[in-house]
Amino acid sequence: MKDVVVVIGAGSIGQAIARRVSAGKHVLLADLRQENADLAATVLSDAGFDVSTGVVDISSRASVRALADAATRIGSVTAVIHAAGVSPSQASPATILKVDLYGTAVVLEEFGKVISAGGSGVVIASMSGHRLPALTTDQDKALATTPVDELLDLPMLAAERIVDPLAAYQISKRGNALRVKAEAARWGERGARINTISPGIVITPLAKDELNGPRGEGYRRMIALSPAGRAGTPDEIANLAAVLMGPDGAFITGSDFLIDGGVTASFWYGELAPRTPDPSA
C-alpha cells in the first residue's frame, strides 16, 4: 500500500512543502481549479514525484470528504498539507470566513478520520492571526471547539460585527491555530500529529495580489520595518514544515509557529506599533 501525501492548495507554499516530505510517496494534489492542480502536478512529476490530482472546494464538506475518500483509495494517508485559502484582497468577509475558517475546520475533521498512525499534518495560517488583540477565554474555546457545522453561526462572527475583509482574515487565522490545538487531541487518538504554521509576507501569487492591492503600501512598510527587512520565500516555510512533519518534530503537536521575519514583533513592540496619541498634544 502506498503512503499518500495530500496537498490541499496547489500554490507555491504547498508545492514547496510537498517537495520536502514526499520522496518515495504518492502526492495527491488538490485545488479548487483543476488547471492549477495540473500545472503544479507537472512541475512535481518532472522533478520525479509520483503525483495525481483532484478538485476540492474546502468550503464544502462533501467535497473535502470525497477528497479524503480518494486519498484512502490510493493508500495510507501519512501526511496532510493544507495550504488553501483566500486573502483580504481576494474575497468578501463572508467568503473568507467560509473558506479560511470553516473550510479549515472541515479539513481537520475529515482528514482527522483517515490520517494514519505516525502521520502528521500542517495547516498554513498567517501572521495576521497574531495581530488580532487577545480574545476572551470563551471566544477562544468557541473558535476551537464549536461543532464545525455550527461554527459560522457564532455571534462573534455575525455579518454586522465582521464587516472588513482583513478582520475576517485575522479572526479566521486565529481560529485556525486554536482549532489545530483542539484537533491535536483527536488526531493524537490515531497516533498522528497536527500543527499550524503562521507565515508572514512570503512572495507567492497571493502575496503579490496583496502587494498590488489596496493594502500594498502597508505591506511594503511592514517588510521595510521588520527586523529581517525582507519578505520570505516558500522554501523557508517548507524548511520549517519538514521539521514539524518529520521525525525531528515527533514531540510537537497542537502548536502554532510564527515565521514572519519579525513583523509581528515590530507590530507589537517596534517601529510598526500603533502610535498612542499624546494626551498633552
VMD Tcl script that draws the C-alpha trace (Angstrom):
set ca {
  {0.00 0.00 0.00}
  {1.30 3.45 -0.92}
  {1.94 6.21 1.58}
  {-0.08 9.23 0.47}
  {0.72 12.90 0.98}
  {-2.40 15.04 0.46}
  {-1.71 18.61 -0.62}
  {-4.73 20.93 -0.49}
  {-3.94 24.12 -2.39}
  {-1.59 23.93 -5.38}
  {0.21 27.19 -4.67}
  {3.87 27.87 -4.06}
  {3.94 27.02 -0.35}
  {2.04 23.75 -0.73}
  {4.34 22.68 -3.54}
  {7.49 23.64 -1.62}
  {6.43 21.60 1.40}
  {5.45 18.64 -0.76}
  {8.90 18.56 -2.33}
  {10.47 18.17 1.10}
  {8.24 15.48 2.57}
  {7.03 13.39 -0.38}
  {10.04 11.47 -1.69}
  {9.03 7.87 -2.25}
  {5.37 8.63 -1.54}
  {2.35 9.35 -3.68}
  {1.25 13.00 -3.81}
  {-2.46 13.71 -4.20}
  {-2.54 17.36 -5.19}
  {-5.94 19.07 -4.97}
  {-7.05 22.59 -5.77}
  {-10.27 24.47 -6.39}
  {-9.26 24.73 -10.04}
  {-8.19 21.67 -11.99}
  {-5.82 23.71 -14.16}
  {-3.90 24.87 -11.09}
  {-3.57 21.31 -9.84}
  {-2.46 20.08 -13.26}
  {0.19 22.78 -13.58}
  {1.64 22.03 -10.15}
  {1.47 18.29 -10.80}
  {3.53 18.71 -13.98}
  {6.24 20.55 -12.06}
  {6.36 17.88 -9.34}
  {6.18 15.00 -11.81}
  {9.07 16.46 -13.82}
  {11.05 16.52 -10.54}
  {10.49 12.80 -10.03}
  {7.46 12.69 -7.75}
  {4.52 10.32 -8.16}
  {1.52 12.64 -8.46}
  {-2.20 12.54 -9.11}
  {-4.65 15.43 -8.97}
  {-8.10 16.26 -7.74}
  {-10.51 19.15 -7.39}
  {-11.65 20.25 -3.95}
  {-13.76 23.09 -2.58}
  {-12.81 23.24 1.08}
  {-15.95 25.23 1.90}
  {-17.96 22.09 1.02}
  {-17.87 19.17 3.43}
  {-18.97 16.79 0.68}
  {-16.07 17.90 -1.49}
  {-13.50 17.50 1.30}
  {-14.92 14.11 2.24}
  {-14.68 13.00 -1.39}
  {-11.02 14.02 -1.43}
  {-10.35 12.07 1.77}
  {-12.06 9.03 0.25}
  {-9.98 9.38 -2.92}
  {-6.80 9.54 -0.86}
  {-7.62 6.36 1.09}
  {-8.35 4.51 -2.14}
  {-4.79 5.25 -3.22}
  {-3.17 4.18 0.03}
  {-2.43 5.15 3.61}
  {-2.71 8.90 4.32}
  {0.51 9.70 6.16}
  {0.68 13.48 5.61}
  {-1.74 16.35 5.03}
  {-0.59 19.77 3.86}
  {-3.42 22.29 4.00}
  {-2.37 25.43 2.15}
  {-5.62 26.58 0.53}
  {-7.38 29.84 1.28}
  {-8.25 33.35 0.18}
  {-6.79 36.70 1.22}
  {-8.41 40.02 2.22}
  {-7.90 41.45 -1.27}
  {-9.48 38.45 -2.94}
  {-12.81 37.96 -1.20}
  {-15.61 39.33 0.96}
  {-15.70 38.82 4.74}
  {-18.35 36.12 4.37}
  {-16.30 34.20 1.80}
  {-13.13 34.48 3.88}
  {-14.91 33.06 6.94}
  {-16.48 30.29 4.85}
  {-13.22 29.25 3.20}
  {-10.44 30.09 5.64}
  {-12.20 29.38 8.95}
  {-14.97 26.88 8.24}
  {-13.10 25.19 5.39}
  {-10.03 24.58 7.52}
  {-12.17 23.14 10.31}
  {-13.76 20.76 7.82}
  {-10.35 19.65 6.51}
  {-9.12 18.98 10.05}
  {-12.22 16.99 10.90}
  {-12.46 14.90 7.73}
  {-8.76 14.11 7.46}
  {-8.60 13.50 11.18}
  {-10.82 10.49 10.47}
  {-8.39 8.94 7.97}
  {-4.87 10.04 8.98}
  {-2.64 7.05 9.66}
  {-0.77 6.26 12.85}
  {2.55 8.07 12.73}
  {1.10 10.58 10.29}
  {1.32 14.34 10.52}
  {-0.17 17.49 9.07}
  {0.41 21.21 8.78}
  {-2.10 23.97 8.30}
  {-0.87 27.21 6.76}
  {-2.40 30.06 8.74}
  {-0.94 33.61 8.82}
  {0.85 36.14 10.97}
  {-2.44 38.10 10.72}
  {-3.83 35.86 13.42}
  {-1.10 37.18 15.73}
  {-2.01 40.82 15.07}
  {-5.53 40.35 16.39}
  {-5.89 41.54 20.01}
  {-6.47 38.87 22.62}
  {-9.90 37.26 22.63}
  {-11.75 36.16 25.74}
  {-11.33 32.63 27.07}
  {-14.88 31.83 25.96}
  {-14.23 33.17 22.45}
  {-11.05 31.12 22.14}
  {-12.91 28.00 23.23}
  {-15.77 28.70 20.82}
  {-13.43 29.01 17.84}
  {-11.56 25.88 18.90}
  {-14.38 23.51 19.79}
  {-17.74 24.64 18.36}
  {-19.11 21.84 16.15}
  {-17.89 22.59 12.66}
  {-21.30 22.99 11.06}
  {-22.30 25.49 13.76}
  {-19.07 27.47 13.59}
  {-20.25 30.25 11.27}
  {-23.32 30.82 13.45}
  {-21.24 32.09 16.37}
  {-22.43 35.59 17.40}
  {-18.84 36.89 17.28}
  {-18.80 36.11 13.55}
  {-22.09 37.82 12.69}
  {-22.05 39.86 9.49}
  {-22.75 43.09 11.33}
  {-19.67 42.51 13.51}
  {-17.21 41.35 10.83}
  {-17.55 43.97 8.11}
  {-13.93 44.28 6.96}
  {-12.14 41.56 4.93}
  {-8.96 42.00 6.96}
  {-10.86 41.49 10.21}
  {-12.42 38.33 8.79}
  {-8.99 37.11 7.73}
  {-7.39 37.82 11.09}
  {-10.06 36.03 13.10}
  {-10.05 33.13 10.64}
  {-6.31 32.66 11.02}
  {-6.50 32.98 14.81}
  {-9.27 30.41 14.63}
  {-7.08 28.07 12.56}
  {-4.40 27.97 15.26}
  {-6.99 27.44 18.01}
  {-8.74 24.72 16.04}
  {-5.49 22.89 15.40}
  {-4.70 22.98 19.12}
  {-8.04 21.33 19.86}
  {-7.85 18.87 16.96}
  {-4.37 17.73 18.04}
  {-6.02 15.79 20.86}
  {-8.29 13.96 18.43}
  {-5.52 13.32 15.89}
  {-3.44 12.00 18.77}
  {-6.01 9.28 19.38}
  {-4.98 7.93 15.97}
  {-1.28 8.34 16.73}
  {-0.95 11.37 14.46}
  {0.17 14.97 14.87}
  {-1.06 18.33 13.53}
  {0.45 21.82 13.76}
  {-0.05 25.29 12.34}
  {2.47 27.49 10.57}
  {1.74 31.24 10.51}
  {3.83 32.80 7.74}
  {4.43 36.48 7.29}
  {4.78 38.09 3.88}
  {6.03 35.33 1.61}
  {6.43 36.01 -2.08}
  {3.67 33.98 -3.72}
  {0.98 34.92 -6.25}
  {-1.40 35.56 -3.33}
  {1.12 37.89 -1.68}
  {1.63 39.71 -4.95}
  {-2.13 40.34 -5.08}
  {-1.85 41.94 -1.66}
  {1.26 43.95 -2.55}
  {-0.50 45.28 -5.64}
  {-3.85 45.75 -3.90}
  {-5.29 48.50 -1.73}
  {-3.13 47.44 1.23}
  {0.08 47.25 -0.79}
  {1.70 50.29 0.76}
  {1.12 48.90 4.24}
  {2.62 45.55 3.25}
  {5.73 47.22 1.84}
  {6.07 49.22 5.05}
  {5.84 46.03 7.11}
  {8.66 44.50 5.10}
  {10.85 47.59 5.36}
  {10.40 47.98 9.13}
  {10.65 44.31 10.09}
  {13.84 43.04 11.74}
  {14.58 40.83 8.72}
  {13.98 43.70 6.32}
  {12.70 41.44 3.56}
  {9.89 39.11 2.57}
  {10.16 35.37 2.97}
  {10.22 32.55 0.43}
  {8.09 29.40 0.13}
  {11.23 27.31 0.68}
  {11.76 28.88 4.11}
  {8.24 27.90 5.13}
  {8.84 24.42 3.73}
  {12.03 24.03 5.78}
  {10.02 24.55 8.96}
  {7.20 22.28 7.76}
  {9.66 19.47 7.02}
  {10.88 19.58 10.63}
  {7.35 19.60 12.03}
  {6.18 16.75 9.81}
  {9.28 14.59 10.13}
  {10.92 12.55 12.90}
  {12.66 15.61 14.35}
  {9.21 17.02 15.13}
  {7.83 13.88 16.74}
  {7.23 15.64 20.09}
  {5.46 18.63 18.52}
  {1.70 18.74 18.05}
  {-1.09 21.24 18.62}
  {1.35 24.13 18.22}
  {1.47 27.26 16.09}
  {4.74 28.52 14.62}
  {5.10 32.18 13.65}
  {7.63 32.69 10.84}
  {7.41 36.29 9.65}
  {10.85 37.90 9.74}
  {9.86 39.71 12.92}
  {6.93 41.68 11.50}
  {4.73 40.73 14.46}
  {7.46 41.64 16.92}
  {7.74 45.03 15.29}
  {3.97 45.45 15.21}
  {3.62 44.93 18.96}
  {6.89 46.35 20.23}
  {8.79 48.11 17.44}
  {8.50 50.62 14.64}
  {5.25 49.13 13.35}
  {3.46 49.51 16.70}
  {0.36 51.69 16.51}
  {1.12 55.09 17.95}
  {-0.69 56.10 21.14}
  {-1.90 59.69 20.92}
  {-0.02 62.06 23.19}
  {-2.63 63.42 25.66}
  {-0.56 66.57 26.10}
  {-0.58 67.36 22.40}
}
mol new
graphics top color blue
foreach p $ca { graphics top sphere $p radius 0.5 }
foreach p [lrange $ca 0 end-1] q [lrange $ca 1 end] { graphics top cylinder $p $q radius 0.2 }
display resetview
